[in-house]
Amino acid sequence: MQKFSFTVDVLTDSPVGIDTNAVRGTLLAAVHGIGTIAAVHPVKTETMKEQGYKVWAKRVAGVSLAIPKVKKVKVPKAEVAETVEA
């Protein structure tokens, strides 16, 4: 007998979130008939701040959401002409 475990992360910006039972039902329907027993249950729900979301996206999805920094342009200094007083 072999056990297969999957981690599913679902992110939403909706203030009401998602219906975890609807997701559970969809996943159970997807694996119905593949194995002898299928158990799907939500593990945890956490609220991510913007920085946490950016870190998660980079580590898990490989997507960088960081805003590129503006590069400073070096401006050469103007040469000062010497004046000779008479």
PDB file of N, CA, C and O in Angstrom:
ATOM      1  N   MET A   1       0.856  -1.171   0.000  1.00  0.00           N
ATOM      2  CA  MET A   1       0.000   0.000   0.000  1.00  0.00           C
ATOM      3  C   MET A   1       0.901   1.233   0.000  1.00  0.00           C
ATOM      4  O   MET A   1       1.870   1.297   0.756  1.00  0.00           O
ATOM      5  N   GLN A   2       0.584   2.202  -0.839  1.00  0.00           N
ATOM      6  CA  GLN A   2       1.326   3.452  -0.900  1.00  0.00           C
ATOM      7  C   GLN A   2       0.402   4.619  -0.579  1.00  0.00           C
ATOM      8  O   GLN A   2      -0.771   4.632  -0.953  1.00  0.00           O
ATOM      9  N   LYS A   3       0.965   5.598   0.125  1.00  0.00           N
ATOM     10  CA  LYS A   3       0.210   6.809   0.445  1.00  0.00           C
ATOM     11  C   LYS A   3       0.851   7.961  -0.313  1.00  0.00           C
ATOM     12  O   LYS A   3       2.069   8.130  -0.279  1.00  0.00           O
ATOM     13  N   PHE A   4       0.036   8.748  -0.993  1.00  0.00           N
ATOM     14  CA  PHE A   4       0.502   9.931  -1.717  1.00  0.00           C
ATOM     15  C   PHE A   4      -0.106  11.159  -1.053  1.00  0.00           C
ATOM     16  O   PHE A   4      -1.317  11.224  -0.839  1.00  0.00           O
ATOM     17  N   SER A   5       0.743  12.133  -0.727  1.00  0.00           N
ATOM     18  CA  SER A   5       0.275  13.380  -0.115  1.00  0.00           C
ATOM     19  C   SER A   5       0.576  14.542  -1.048  1.00  0.00           C
ATOM     20  O   SER A   5       1.628  14.587  -1.688  1.00  0.00           O
ATOM     21  N   PHE A   6      -0.347  15.469  -1.117  1.00  0.00           N
ATOM     22  CA  PHE A   6      -0.196  16.645  -1.957  1.00  0.00           C
ATOM     23  C   PHE A   6      -0.466  17.885  -1.111  1.00  0.00           C
ATOM     24  O   PHE A   6      -1.321  17.873  -0.225  1.00  0.00           O
ATOM     25  N   THR A   7       0.263  18.936  -1.392  1.00  0.00           N
ATOM     26  CA  THR A   7       0.009  20.218  -0.751  1.00  0.00           C
ATOM     27  C   THR A   7      -0.602  21.145  -1.793  1.00  0.00           C
ATOM     28  O   THR A   7      -0.053  21.325  -2.879  1.00  0.00           O
ATOM     29  N   VAL A   8      -1.722  21.717  -1.455  1.00  0.00           N
ATOM     30  CA  VAL A   8      -2.414  22.636  -2.357  1.00  0.00           C
ATOM     31  C   VAL A   8      -2.522  23.982  -1.652  1.00  0.00           C
ATOM     32  O   VAL A   8      -3.098  24.074  -0.568  1.00  0.00           O
ATOM     33  N   ASP A   9      -1.974  25.019  -2.261  1.00  0.00           N
ATOM     34  CA  ASP A   9      -2.099  26.371  -1.730  1.00  0.00           C
ATOM     35  C   ASP A   9      -3.028  27.148  -2.646  1.00  0.00           C
ATOM     36  O   ASP A   9      -2.837  27.174  -3.862  1.00  0.00           O
ATOM     37  N   VAL A  10      -4.017  27.769  -2.067  1.00  0.00           N
ATOM     38  CA  VAL A  10      -4.954  28.601  -2.822  1.00  0.00           C
ATOM     39  C   VAL A  10      -4.905  29.993  -2.206  1.00  0.00           C
ATOM     40  O   VAL A  10      -5.170  30.158  -1.015  1.00  0.00           O
ATOM     41  N   LEU A  11      -4.569  30.987  -3.010  1.00  0.00           N
ATOM     42  CA  LEU A  11      -4.516  32.363  -2.522  1.00  0.00           C
ATOM     43  C   LEU A  11      -5.613  33.181  -3.180  1.00  0.00           C
ATOM     44  O   LEU A  11      -5.896  33.022  -4.368  1.00  0.00           O
ATOM     45  N   THR A  12      -6.222  34.050  -2.404  1.00  0.00           N
ATOM     46  CA  THR A  12      -7.254  34.928  -2.930  1.00  0.00           C
ATOM     47  C   THR A  12      -7.184  36.265  -2.204  1.00  0.00           C
ATOM     48  O   THR A  12      -6.800  36.328  -1.036  1.00  0.00           O
ATOM     49  N   ASP A  13      -7.551  37.319  -2.893  1.00  0.00           N
ATOM     50  CA  ASP A  13      -7.602  38.619  -2.244  1.00  0.00           C
ATOM     51  C   ASP A  13      -9.033  38.969  -1.843  1.00  0.00           C
ATOM     52  O   ASP A  13      -9.311  40.102  -1.448  1.00  0.00           O
ATOM     53  N   SER A  14      -9.922  38.015  -1.942  1.00  0.00           N
ATOM     54  CA  SER A  14     -11.312  38.219  -1.564  1.00  0.00           C
ATOM     55  C   SER A  14     -11.418  38.347  -0.041  1.00  0.00           C
ATOM     56  O   SER A  14     -10.835  37.540   0.683  1.00  0.00           O
ATOM     57  N   PRO A  15     -12.146  39.339   0.449  1.00  0.00           N
ATOM     58  CA  PRO A  15     -12.269  39.497   1.908  1.00  0.00           C
ATOM     59  C   PRO A  15     -13.044  38.364   2.575  1.00  0.00           C
ATOM     60  O   PRO A  15     -12.902  38.149   3.779  1.00  0.00           O
ATOM     61  N   VAL A  16     -13.852  37.646   1.822  1.00  0.00           N
ATOM     62  CA  VAL A  16     -14.626  36.544   2.406  1.00  0.00           C
ATOM     63  C   VAL A  16     -13.900  35.209   2.282  1.00  0.00           C
ATOM     64  O   VAL A  16     -14.334  34.218   2.869  1.00  0.00           O
ATOM     65  N   GLY A  17     -12.817  35.168   1.539  1.00  0.00           N
ATOM     66  CA  GLY A  17     -12.056  33.923   1.398  1.00  0.00           C
ATOM     67  C   GLY A  17     -12.720  32.957   0.429  1.00  0.00           C
ATOM     68  O   GLY A  17     -13.413  33.364  -0.504  1.00  0.00           O
ATOM     69  N   ILE A  18     -12.496  31.671   0.668  1.00  0.00           N
ATOM     70  CA  ILE A  18     -13.105  30.642  -0.184  1.00  0.00           C
ATOM     71  C   ILE A  18     -13.819  29.627   0.705  1.00  0.00           C
ATOM     72  O   ILE A  18     -13.560  29.545   1.906  1.00  0.00           O
ATOM     73  N   ASP A  19     -14.696  28.878   0.114  1.00  0.00           N
ATOM     74  CA  ASP A  19     -15.409  27.821   0.827  1.00  0.00           C
ATOM     75  C   ASP A  19     -14.526  26.575   0.816  1.00  0.00           C
ATOM     76  O   ASP A  19     -14.393  25.912  -0.213  1.00  0.00           O
ATOM     77  N   THR A  20     -13.922  26.258   1.966  1.00  0.00           N
ATOM     78  CA  THR A  20     -13.003  25.111   2.016  1.00  0.00           C
ATOM     79  C   THR A  20     -13.713  23.793   1.730  1.00  0.00           C
ATOM     80  O   THR A  20     -13.101  22.862   1.206  1.00  0.00           O
ATOM     81  N   ASN A  21     -14.988  23.706   2.065  1.00  0.00           N
ATOM     82  CA  ASN A  21     -15.728  22.471   1.772  1.00  0.00           C
ATOM     83  C   ASN A  21     -15.935  22.289   0.269  1.00  0.00           C
ATOM     84  O   ASN A  21     -15.952  21.159  -0.219  1.00  0.00           O
ATOM     85  N   ALA A  22     -16.090  23.379  -0.463  1.00  0.00           N
ATOM     86  CA  ALA A  22     -16.229  23.282  -1.920  1.00  0.00           C
ATOM     87  C   ALA A  22     -14.927  22.803  -2.544  1.00  0.00           C
ATOM     88  O   ALA A  22     -14.940  21.979  -3.458  1.00  0.00           O
ATOM     89  N   VAL A  23     -13.801  23.318  -2.051  1.00  0.00           N
ATOM     90  CA  VAL A  23     -12.501  22.872  -2.556  1.00  0.00           C
ATOM     91  C   VAL A  23     -12.286  21.397  -2.211  1.00  0.00           C
ATOM     92  O   VAL A  23     -11.824  20.614  -3.040  1.00  0.00           O
ATOM     93  N   ARG A  24     -12.628  21.038  -0.982  1.00  0.00           N
ATOM     94  CA  ARG A  24     -12.497  19.640  -0.542  1.00  0.00           C
ATOM     95  C   ARG A  24     -13.310  18.714  -1.443  1.00  0.00           C
ATOM     96  O   ARG A  24     -12.816  17.670  -1.870  1.00  0.00           O
ATOM     97  N   GLY A  25     -14.552  19.092  -1.732  1.00  0.00           N
ATOM     98  CA  GLY A  25     -15.412  18.272  -2.583  1.00  0.00           C
ATOM     99  C   GLY A  25     -14.863  18.139  -3.993  1.00  0.00           C
ATOM    100  O   GLY A  25     -14.942  17.068  -4.594  1.00  0.00           O
ATOM    101  N   THR A  26     -14.309  19.217  -4.521  1.00  0.00           N
ATOM    102  CA  THR A  26     -13.724  19.178  -5.864  1.00  0.00           C
ATOM    103  C   THR A  26     -12.522  18.230  -5.913  1.00  0.00           C
ATOM    104  O   THR A  26     -12.374  17.450  -6.854  1.00  0.00           O
ATOM    105  N   LEU A  27     -11.668  18.307  -4.891  1.00  0.00           N
ATOM    106  CA  LEU A  27     -10.496  17.429  -4.850  1.00  0.00           C
ATOM    107  C   LEU A  27     -10.902  15.964  -4.668  1.00  0.00           C
ATOM    108  O   LEU A  27     -10.323  15.075  -5.292  1.00  0.00           O
ATOM    109  N   LEU A  28     -11.882  15.718  -3.824  1.00  0.00           N
ATOM    110  CA  LEU A  28     -12.355  14.337  -3.648  1.00  0.00           C
ATOM    111  C   LEU A  28     -12.937  13.787  -4.945  1.00  0.00           C
ATOM    112  O   LEU A  28     -12.705  12.628  -5.288  1.00  0.00           O
ATOM    113  N   ALA A  29     -13.682  14.603  -5.657  1.00  0.00           N
ATOM    114  CA  ALA A  29     -14.257  14.158  -6.931  1.00  0.00           C
ATOM    115  C   ALA A  29     -13.157  13.871  -7.952  1.00  0.00           C
ATOM    116  O   ALA A  29     -13.284  12.967  -8.778  1.00  0.00           O
ATOM    117  N   ALA A  30     -12.081  14.648  -7.886  1.00  0.00           N
ATOM    118  CA  ALA A  30     -10.983  14.460  -8.840  1.00  0.00           C
ATOM    119  C   ALA A  30     -10.246  13.145  -8.614  1.00  0.00           C
ATOM    120  O   ALA A  30      -9.761  12.541  -9.571  1.00  0.00           O
ATOM    121  N   VAL A  31     -10.154  12.692  -7.362  1.00  0.00           N
ATOM    122  CA  VAL A  31      -9.397  11.467  -7.078  1.00  0.00           C
ATOM    123  C   VAL A  31     -10.299  10.251  -6.895  1.00  0.00           C
ATOM    124  O   VAL A  31      -9.813   9.153  -6.623  1.00  0.00           O
ATOM    125  N   HIS A  32     -11.598  10.438  -7.042  1.00  0.00           N
ATOM    126  CA  HIS A  32     -12.540   9.327  -6.875  1.00  0.00           C
ATOM    127  C   HIS A  32     -12.220   8.195  -7.855  1.00  0.00           C
ATOM    128  O   HIS A  32     -12.117   8.410  -9.063  1.00  0.00           O
ATOM    129  N   GLY A  33     -12.068   7.009  -7.318  1.00  0.00           N
ATOM    130  CA  GLY A  33     -11.823   5.838  -8.158  1.00  0.00           C
ATOM    131  C   GLY A  33     -10.355   5.568  -8.427  1.00  0.00           C
ATOM    132  O   GLY A  33     -10.022   4.513  -8.967  1.00  0.00           O
ATOM    133  N   ILE A  34      -9.470   6.479  -8.072  1.00  0.00           N
ATOM    134  CA  ILE A  34      -8.036   6.262  -8.313  1.00  0.00           C
ATOM    135  C   ILE A  34      -7.451   5.325  -7.264  1.00  0.00           C
ATOM    136  O   ILE A  34      -6.666   4.433  -7.586  1.00  0.00           O
ATOM    137  N   GLY A  35      -7.838   5.534  -6.008  1.00  0.00           N
ATOM    138  CA  GLY A  35      -7.280   4.727  -4.930  1.00  0.00           C
ATOM    139  C   GLY A  35      -8.379   4.076  -4.120  1.00  0.00           C
ATOM    140  O   GLY A  35      -9.565   4.246  -4.402  1.00  0.00           O
ATOM    141  N   THR A  36      -7.967   3.321  -3.101  1.00  0.00           N
ATOM    142  CA  THR A  36      -8.919   2.626  -2.242  1.00  0.00           C
ATOM    143  C   THR A  36      -9.614   3.611  -1.297  1.00  0.00           C
ATOM    144  O   THR A  36     -10.836   3.585  -1.151  1.00  0.00           O
ATOM    145  N   ILE A  37      -8.830   4.468  -0.666  1.00  0.00           N
ATOM    146  CA  ILE A  37      -9.361   5.448   0.273  1.00  0.00           C
ATOM    147  C   ILE A  37      -8.797   6.820  -0.095  1.00  0.00           C
ATOM    148  O   ILE A  37      -7.613   6.949  -0.407  1.00  0.00           O
ATOM    149  N   ALA A  38      -9.643   7.831  -0.058  1.00  0.00           N
ATOM    150  CA  ALA A  38      -9.186   9.203  -0.288  1.00  0.00           C
ATOM    151  C   ALA A  38      -9.703  10.065   0.859  1.00  0.00           C
ATOM    152  O   ALA A  38     -10.894  10.061   1.171  1.00  0.00           O
ATOM    153  N   ALA A  39      -8.801  10.791   1.469  1.00  0.00           N
ATOM    154  CA  ALA A  39      -9.176  11.703   2.548  1.00  0.00           C
ATOM    155  C   ALA A  39      -8.612  13.082   2.218  1.00  0.00           C
ATOM    156  O   ALA A  39      -7.405  13.240   2.033  1.00  0.00           O
ATOM    157  N   VAL A  40      -9.481  14.058   2.147  1.00  0.00           N
ATOM    158  CA  VAL A  40      -9.057  15.434   1.867  1.00  0.00           C
ATOM    159  C   VAL A  40      -9.642  16.312   2.958  1.00  0.00           C
ATOM    160  O   VAL A  40     -10.846  16.284   3.214  1.00  0.00           O
ATOM    161  N   HIS A  41      -8.784  17.089   3.594  1.00  0.00           N
ATOM    162  CA  HIS A  41      -9.270  17.993   4.630  1.00  0.00           C
ATOM    163  C   HIS A  41      -8.379  19.232   4.690  1.00  0.00           C
ATOM    164  O   HIS A  41      -7.172  19.151   4.463  1.00  0.00           O
ATOM    165  N   PRO A  42      -8.991  20.390   5.002  1.00  0.00           N
ATOM    166  CA  PRO A  42      -8.188  21.615   5.117  1.00  0.00           C
ATOM    167  C   PRO A  42      -7.307  21.535   6.366  1.00  0.00           C
ATOM    168  O   PRO A  42      -7.735  21.060   7.418  1.00  0.00           O
ATOM    169  N   VAL A  43      -6.068  22.012   6.223  1.00  0.00           N
ATOM    170  CA  VAL A  43      -5.135  21.944   7.335  1.00  0.00           C
ATOM    171  C   VAL A  43      -5.119  23.261   8.105  1.00  0.00           C
ATOM    172  O   VAL A  43      -5.287  23.272   9.324  1.00  0.00           O
ATOM    173  N   LYS A  44      -4.919  24.362   7.399  1.00  0.00           N
ATOM    174  CA  LYS A  44      -4.894  25.646   8.086  1.00  0.00           C
ATOM    175  C   LYS A  44      -5.202  26.763   7.100  1.00  0.00           C
ATOM    176  O   LYS A  44      -5.043  26.622   5.888  1.00  0.00           O
ATOM    177  N   THR A  45      -5.639  27.851   7.654  1.00  0.00           N
ATOM    178  CA  THR A  45      -5.866  29.071   6.885  1.00  0.00           C
ATOM    179  C   THR A  45      -5.061  30.162   7.555  1.00  0.00           C
ATOM    180  O   THR A  45      -5.165  30.357   8.766  1.00  0.00           O
ATOM    181  N   GLU A  46      -4.265  30.868   6.789  1.00  0.00           N
ATOM    182  CA  GLU A  46      -3.479  31.949   7.358  1.00  0.00           C
ATOM    183  C   GLU A  46      -3.639  33.209   6.519  1.00  0.00           C
ATOM    184  O   GLU A  46      -3.836  33.148   5.306  1.00  0.00           O
ATOM    185  N   THR A  47      -3.553  34.325   7.178  1.00  0.00           N
ATOM    186  CA  THR A  47      -3.622  35.606   6.496  1.00  0.00           C
ATOM    187  C   THR A  47      -2.198  36.055   6.205  1.00  0.00           C
ATOM    188  O   THR A  47      -1.367  36.141   7.110  1.00  0.00           O
ATOM    189  N   MET A  48      -1.927  36.336   4.949  1.00  0.00           N
ATOM    190  CA  MET A  48      -0.587  36.743   4.550  1.00  0.00           C
ATOM    191  C   MET A  48      -0.559  38.253   4.346  1.00  0.00           C
ATOM    192  O   MET A  48      -1.479  38.843   3.780  1.00  0.00           O
ATOM    193  N   LYS A  49       0.514  38.853   4.818  1.00  0.00           N
ATOM    194  CA  LYS A  49       0.743  40.259   4.519  1.00  0.00           C
ATOM    195  C   LYS A  49       1.431  40.331   3.163  1.00  0.00           C
ATOM    196  O   LYS A  49       1.826  39.308   2.603  1.00  0.00           O
ATOM    197  N   GLU A  50       1.570  41.530   2.646  1.00  0.00           N
ATOM    198  CA  GLU A  50       2.124  41.695   1.300  1.00  0.00           C
ATOM    199  C   GLU A  50       3.525  41.101   1.176  1.00  0.00           C
ATOM    200  O   GLU A  50       3.826  40.437   0.184  1.00  0.00           O
ATOM    201  N   GLN A  51       4.383  41.330   2.168  1.00  0.00           N
ATOM    202  CA  GLN A  51       5.744  40.807   2.094  1.00  0.00           C
ATOM    203  C   GLN A  51       5.748  39.281   2.147  1.00  0.00           C
ATOM    204  O   GLN A  51       6.511  38.638   1.427  1.00  0.00           O
ATOM    205  N   GLY A  52       4.901  38.699   2.994  1.00  0.00           N
ATOM    206  CA  GLY A  52       4.794  37.246   3.071  1.00  0.00           C
ATOM    207  C   GLY A  52       4.310  36.649   1.758  1.00  0.00           C
ATOM    208  O   GLY A  52       4.776  35.590   1.339  1.00  0.00           O
ATOM    209  N   TYR A  53       3.379  37.331   1.117  1.00  0.00           N
ATOM    210  CA  TYR A  53       2.875  36.886  -0.179  1.00  0.00           C
ATOM    211  C   TYR A  53       3.974  36.908  -1.232  1.00  0.00           C
ATOM    212  O   TYR A  53       4.085  35.984  -2.037  1.00  0.00           O
ATOM    213  N   LYS A  54       4.798  37.974  -1.227  1.00  0.00           N
ATOM    214  CA  LYS A  54       5.890  38.074  -2.199  1.00  0.00           C
ATOM    215  C   LYS A  54       6.913  36.967  -1.985  1.00  0.00           C
ATOM    216  O   LYS A  54       7.404  36.376  -2.947  1.00  0.00           O
ATOM    217  N   VAL A  55       7.236  36.685  -0.720  1.00  0.00           N
ATOM    218  CA  VAL A  55       8.198  35.623  -0.409  1.00  0.00           C
ATOM    219  C   VAL A  55       7.639  34.273  -0.830  1.00  0.00           C
ATOM    220  O   VAL A  55       8.357  33.472  -1.428  1.00  0.00           O
ATOM    221  N   TRP A  56       6.363  34.004  -0.527  1.00  0.00           N
ATOM    222  CA  TRP A  56       5.735  32.738  -0.913  1.00  0.00           C
ATOM    223  C   TRP A  56       5.750  32.580  -2.432  1.00  0.00           C
ATOM    224  O   TRP A  56       6.098  31.515  -2.942  1.00  0.00           O
ATOM    225  N   ALA A  57       5.378  33.625  -3.148  1.00  0.00           N
ATOM    226  CA  ALA A  57       5.319  33.552  -4.605  1.00  0.00           C
ATOM    227  C   ALA A  57       6.687  33.239  -5.194  1.00  0.00           C
ATOM    228  O   ALA A  57       6.786  32.473  -6.152  1.00  0.00           O
ATOM    229  N   LYS A  58       7.738  33.819  -4.637  1.00  0.00           N
ATOM    230  CA  LYS A  58       9.092  33.591  -5.149  1.00  0.00           C
ATOM    231  C   LYS A  58       9.561  32.174  -4.838  1.00  0.00           C
ATOM    232  O   LYS A  58      10.115  31.498  -5.706  1.00  0.00           O
ATOM    233  N   ARG A  59       9.342  31.722  -3.603  1.00  0.00           N
ATOM    234  CA  ARG A  59       9.833  30.401  -3.180  1.00  0.00           C
ATOM    235  C   ARG A  59       9.038  29.246  -3.775  1.00  0.00           C
ATOM    236  O   ARG A  59       9.618  28.259  -4.226  1.00  0.00           O
ATOM    237  N   VAL A  60       7.728  29.365  -3.778  1.00  0.00           N
ATOM    238  CA  VAL A  60       6.883  28.249  -4.186  1.00  0.00           C
ATOM    239  C   VAL A  60       6.566  28.281  -5.676  1.00  0.00           C
ATOM    240  O   VAL A  60       6.668  27.262  -6.359  1.00  0.00           O
ATOM    241  N   ALA A  61       6.183  29.450  -6.176  1.00  0.00           N
ATOM    242  CA  ALA A  61       5.756  29.545  -7.567  1.00  0.00           C
ATOM    243  C   ALA A  61       6.863  30.014  -8.504  1.00  0.00           C
ATOM    244  O   ALA A  61       6.720  29.931  -9.723  1.00  0.00           O
ATOM    245  N   GLY A  62       7.965  30.506  -7.942  1.00  0.00           N
ATOM    246  CA  GLY A  62       9.064  30.985  -8.783  1.00  0.00           C
ATOM    247  C   GLY A  62       8.764  32.288  -9.485  1.00  0.00           C
ATOM    248  O   GLY A  62       9.373  32.601 -10.508  1.00  0.00           O
ATOM    249  N   VAL A  63       7.824  33.055  -8.941  1.00  0.00           N
ATOM    250  CA  VAL A  63       7.422  34.319  -9.556  1.00  0.00           C
ATOM    251  C   VAL A  63       7.875  35.461  -8.658  1.00  0.00           C
ATOM    252  O   VAL A  63       7.532  35.500  -7.477  1.00  0.00           O
ATOM    253  N   SER A  64       8.638  36.382  -9.210  1.00  0.00           N
ATOM    254  CA  SER A  64       9.090  37.533  -8.443  1.00  0.00           C
ATOM    255  C   SER A  64       8.089  38.671  -8.590  1.00  0.00           C
ATOM    256  O   SER A  64       7.801  39.125  -9.697  1.00  0.00           O
ATOM    257  N   LEU A  65       7.565  39.121  -7.461  1.00  0.00           N
ATOM    258  CA  LEU A  65       6.604  40.222  -7.461  1.00  0.00           C
ATOM    259  C   LEU A  65       7.225  41.510  -6.958  1.00  0.00           C
ATOM    260  O   LEU A  65       6.534  42.509  -6.759  1.00  0.00           O
ATOM    261  N   ALA A  66       8.525  41.480  -6.755  1.00  0.00           N
ATOM    262  CA  ALA A  66       9.218  42.668  -6.268  1.00  0.00           C
ATOM    263  C   ALA A  66       9.246  43.738  -7.350  1.00  0.00           C
ATOM    264  O   ALA A  66       9.387  43.444  -8.537  1.00  0.00           O
ATOM    265  N   ILE A  67       9.110  44.959  -6.921  1.00  0.00           N
ATOM    266  CA  ILE A  67       9.183  46.085  -7.851  1.00  0.00           C
ATOM    267  C   ILE A  67      10.660  46.405  -8.062  1.00  0.00           C
ATOM    268  O   ILE A  67      11.382  46.655  -7.098  1.00  0.00           O
ATOM    269  N   PRO A  68      11.112  46.398  -9.308  1.00  0.00           N
ATOM    270  CA  PRO A  68      12.532  46.676  -9.550  1.00  0.00           C
ATOM    271  C   PRO A  68      12.919  48.070  -9.075  1.00  0.00           C
ATOM    272  O   PRO A  68      12.173  49.037  -9.228  1.00  0.00           O
ATOM    273  N   LYS A  69      14.108  48.135  -8.494  1.00  0.00           N
ATOM    274  CA  LYS A  69      14.599  49.422  -8.018  1.00  0.00           C
ATOM    275  C   LYS A  69      15.101  50.236  -9.202  1.00  0.00           C
ATOM    276  O   LYS A  69      15.629  49.693 -10.173  1.00  0.00           O
ATOM    277  N   VAL A  70      14.928  51.534  -9.101  1.00  0.00           N
ATOM    278  CA  VAL A  70      15.392  52.431 -10.149  1.00  0.00           C
ATOM    279  C   VAL A  70      16.910  52.578 -10.005  1.00  0.00           C
ATOM    280  O   VAL A  70      17.418  52.883  -8.926  1.00  0.00           O
ATOM    281  N   LYS A  71      17.610  52.358 -11.100  1.00  0.00           N
ATOM    282  CA  LYS A  71      19.065  52.481 -11.069  1.00  0.00           C
ATOM    283  C   LYS A  71      19.449  53.945 -11.135  1.00  0.00           C
ATOM    284  O   LYS A  71      18.864  54.736 -11.875  1.00  0.00           O
ATOM    285  N   LYS A  72      20.459  54.282 -10.333  1.00  0.00           N
ATOM    286  CA  LYS A  72      20.950  55.657 -10.352  1.00  0.00           C
ATOM    287  C   LYS A  72      21.854  55.845 -11.559  1.00  0.00           C
ATOM    288  O   LYS A  72      22.677  54.987 -11.874  1.00  0.00           O
ATOM    289  N   VAL A  73      21.692  56.959 -12.216  1.00  0.00           N
ATOM    290  CA  VAL A  73      22.514  57.271 -13.383  1.00  0.00           C
ATOM    291  C   VAL A  73      23.633  58.188 -12.915  1.00  0.00           C
ATOM    292  O   VAL A  73      23.386  59.224 -12.297  1.00  0.00           O
ATOM    293  N   LYS A  74      24.857  57.800 -13.215  1.00  0.00           N
ATOM    294  CA  LYS A  74      25.993  58.628 -12.830  1.00  0.00           C
ATOM    295  C   LYS A  74      26.156  59.755 -13.834  1.00  0.00           C
ATOM    296  O   LYS A  74      26.243  59.529 -15.041  1.00  0.00           O
ATOM    297  N   VAL A  75      26.196  60.953 -13.319  1.00  0.00           N
ATOM    298  CA  VAL A  75      26.381  62.124 -14.159  1.00  0.00           C
ATOM    299  C   VAL A  75      27.812  62.602 -13.940  1.00  0.00           C
ATOM    300  O   VAL A  75      28.205  62.885 -12.809  1.00  0.00           O
ATOM    301  N   PRO A  76      28.593  62.692 -15.019  1.00  0.00           N
ATOM    302  CA  PRO A  76      29.979  63.152 -14.834  1.00  0.00           C
ATOM    303  C   PRO A  76      29.996  64.594 -14.337  1.00  0.00           C
ATOM    304  O   PRO A  76      29.177  65.428 -14.722  1.00  0.00           O
ATOM    305  N   LYS A  77      30.964  64.844 -13.467  1.00  0.00           N
ATOM    306  CA  LYS A  77      31.081  66.199 -12.932  1.00  0.00           C
ATOM    307  C   LYS A  77      31.574  67.147 -14.018  1.00  0.00           C
ATOM    308  O   LYS A  77      32.424  66.797 -14.836  1.00  0.00           O
ATOM    309  N   ALA A  78      31.024  68.344 -14.005  1.00  0.00           N
ATOM    310  CA  ALA A  78      31.432  69.337 -15.000  1.00  0.00           C
ATOM    311  C   ALA A  78      32.811  69.862 -14.622  1.00  0.00           C
ATOM    312  O   ALA A  78      33.112  70.074 -13.448  1.00  0.00           O
ATOM    313  N   GLU A  79      33.620  70.063 -15.613  1.00  0.00           N
ATOM    314  CA  GLU A  79      34.960  70.596 -15.352  1.00  0.00           C
ATOM    315  C   GLU A  79      34.843  72.095 -15.064  1.00  0.00           C
ATOM    316  O   GLU A  79      34.110  72.820 -15.736  1.00  0.00           O
ATOM    317  N   VAL A  80      35.576  72.532 -14.062  1.00  0.00           N
ATOM    318  CA  VAL A  80      35.549  73.935 -13.683  1.00  0.00           C
ATOM    319  C   VAL A  80      36.725  74.634 -14.402  1.00  0.00           C
ATOM    320  O   VAL A  80      37.884  74.240 -14.269  1.00  0.00           O
ATOM    321  N   ALA A  81      36.381  75.665 -15.153  1.00  0.00           N
ATOM    322  CA  ALA A  81      37.423  76.419 -15.863  1.00  0.00           C
ATOM    323  C   ALA A  81      38.108  77.353 -14.865  1.00  0.00           C
ATOM    324  O   ALA A  81      37.456  78.029 -14.069  1.00  0.00           O
ATOM    325  N   GLU A  82      39.416  77.370 -14.929  1.00  0.00           N
ATOM    326  CA  GLU A  82      40.179  78.254 -14.044  1.00  0.00           C
ATOM    327  C   GLU A  82      40.197  79.655 -14.627  1.00  0.00           C
ATOM    328  O   GLU A  82      40.385  79.835 -15.830  1.00  0.00           O
ATOM    329  N   THR A  83      40.007  80.613 -13.796  1.00  0.00           N
ATOM    330  CA  THR A  83      40.067  81.995 -14.248  1.00  0.00           C
ATOM    331  C   THR A  83      41.329  82.626 -13.680  1.00  0.00           C
ATOM    332  O   THR A  83      41.675  82.421 -12.516  1.00  0.00           O
ATOM    333  N   VAL A  84      41.992  83.377 -14.499  1.00  0.00           N
ATOM    334  CA  VAL A  84      43.232  84.051 -14.077  1.00  0.00           C
ATOM    335  C   VAL A  84      42.926  85.526 -13.985  1.00  0.00           C
ATOM    336  O   VAL A  84      42.453  86.155 -14.932  1.00  0.00           O
ATOM    337  N   GLU A  85      43.215  86.063 -12.798  1.00  0.00           N
ATOM    338  CA  GLU A  85      42.967  87.495 -12.597  1.00  0.00           C
ATOM    339  C   GLU A  85      44.211  88.275 -12.988  1.00  0.00           C
ATOM    340  O   GLU A  85      45.328  87.837 -12.711  1.00  0.00           O
ATOM    341  N   ALA A  86      44.035  89.400 -13.614  1.00  0.00           N
ATOM    342  CA  ALA A  86      45.164  90.201 -14.066  1.00  0.00           C
ATOM    343  C   ALA A  86      45.579  91.223 -13.058  1.00  0.00           C
ATOM    344  O   ALA A  86      46.522  91.978 -13.296  1.00  0.00           O
TER     345      ALA A  86
END
